[in-house]
Amino acid sequence: MLSPSPRLALFCIALALALTACRDGPPQPVEAPRPFVLRALDLNQRHPDGTKDWDLKSPEARYDLNSRTVRARQPSGVLYRDNKPAYRIRADLAVVLDDGALVVLEGGVRLQQLNQRKVLITGDRLVWTPSNSKMVIDQRPGAVDRDSSLMVNHLTFHQDKDKLVFRGPTQLKRWLKERKPDLPPQTVVRSGDGSWNLEDGTLVASGPVQADQDDGQVVTASRIAGNTRNGYIDLFAPVRMTLSEGKGQISAGTTRWNYVKQQLKSDSPFEAALKKGRATGTGFVVNQLNSNVIVPEDCFIEQPGEQLKARRCSWNWSNEQVIADGDVTLRRDALNQTTQAGRLEGRIGENGALSFGTPGQRVQSRIKLEENSTGEKRDQPRVSF
């Protein structure tokens, strides 16, 4: 054991040598510590109550001690909800910063829902903040399920709420039965910003909204709100529907589109501009599968020289058949003729004009004659057919 004096002398000699070396010799480069190469990476996080939050694994990773950064190859993991697997995640590369405070996934990012509609969220880069349960995809984000595809500019997934918040422009493609990327969709809906709750199906998006059908029909609205679990989207006024082949345009209030049944329905008054004339009524039902429009109340059709009123009307635009039911009154300007019946059937001709007939039906007509040469005028008595 050295006494205090010799130990102090040795310390002074060592210090002098060190100062001499710093003064006389060139500085020695300090090598940065090499990152650890890990044969496998297995990270996991739990909630304060001990239930599982997320896991992340990789077959090969490098860990930098200075920056506390992990770079991993082919990462994959599981997100949990109520201690059960809810989503599976994977990518080509992962960078885990600050011991898991921030995770960046790059290349072929896939976030697969394991239940409900099994929605698949994709993108080229995902920035994940586990403490906030938030994932942001800012490069080629999208989402697909069995019968639809969603494409947006920017996507944020709130893991704890199962909610997607997207920034438009937004494009939603829908197939009738099953999504087939090699075949065109039956409907393409374009809108603005919005959100989609993957758990309860709530979907909202700002406008302007435009839905293009593969048969040429176009529907526009100010905004939309619906539910993908229940299979409908509400189109908010003003709603305009342009029929295929230039057959007319319908202007209406809020309209519900049941895309499972391929049906549009509204209880609000509407007005339709046809090739020759117009039609109005209270509410309508458009059955897209059988090319049929039904006006359930206050049907009124007007065209050059004719006006028709009825309780209910229907029009099939594939065969151009028109049916008017209930207290039907048809007035023709020619001869001031009025025809009344319980039902009238008609057809729209090639020129867009509507002509009515009464096959097998009993009607009553009244014709008002013009004045004769003596200035007298008389009414034609009712005639039954």
RAGI-V858068 format. One line per field, one symbol per residue. phi: phi as a letter, one per 20 degrees, with the letter a starting at -180 (. if undefined). psi: psi as a letter, one per 20 degrees, with the letter a starting at -180 (. if undefined). burial: + if it has 9 or more other C-alpha atoms within 8 Angstrom, else -. A space follows every 10 residues. Layout:
# RAGI-V858068
phi->???
psi->???
burial->???
This chain:
# RAGI-V858068
phi->.ffgfgfffg ffgfffffff ffeeeffefd ffffffddfb cbdbccfgen ffdbcbcbfb bcceffeldd dcdlfbacdd clmcgdbdcb aecbcddllo fbcddcmlfc ddfeblelfd dcrebcdddg fdlccdddcl fabccfcbbd ccebccdeff dlcedcdefd cddcdfdbfc gedfffbcdd bdfabbefed nfccbeefdc ddefeofccc bfacbabffe mbceeeffdc defflmeqcd dbegcedeff elcdcbdefc cdedgcobbc rdnbcdeffd lcdddfblfb ccbgnbccca fbcbbdeedm eccdcnlfcd ddffmlecdc afbcdbbeef enedcdccfm deccccddff fefenecbef fgcdd
psi->pqrhgghggg ggghgghghg hhhhqqqpqo pqpqqpophq pnqqqqrhji qqgqqpqqip qpppggilpp pqplqqappq pkjqphqpqr agqqooqlkj hppppqolpp oppiacjlpo prrhppopnh hjlpppojol qrqqbhjrpp prhpppoogi ilpppqpaqq ooppqggppn hiqqrhpopp abqaqooigi jppqqraqpp ppqijiqppq rhrqpaohhi kqpppqqppp ooqqkkirpp prbppponig ilpppqiqqr pporgnarqr rorqpoohhj lpppohqlpp pproiqppqr hqqqpoihjk ppppqolppo pphpjlpppp rhpqqaqpah jiqppqrmoj qprpqppoqr qahjjqqqpp qqpp.
burial->------+--- ---------+ -+-------- -------+-+ +----+---- ++++++++++ ++++---+++ ++++++++++ +---++++++ +++++++++- ++++++++++ ++++---+++ ++++++++++ --++++++++ ++++++++++ +++++++++- -+++++++++ ++++++--+- ----++++++ ++++++++-- ++++++++++ +++--+++++ ++++++++-- ++++++++++ ++++--++++ +++++++++- -+++++-+++ ++++++++++ ++++++++-- ++++++++++ +++--+++++ +++++++--+ ++++++++++ ++--++++++ +++++++++- -+++---+-- +-+++++++- +--------- -----
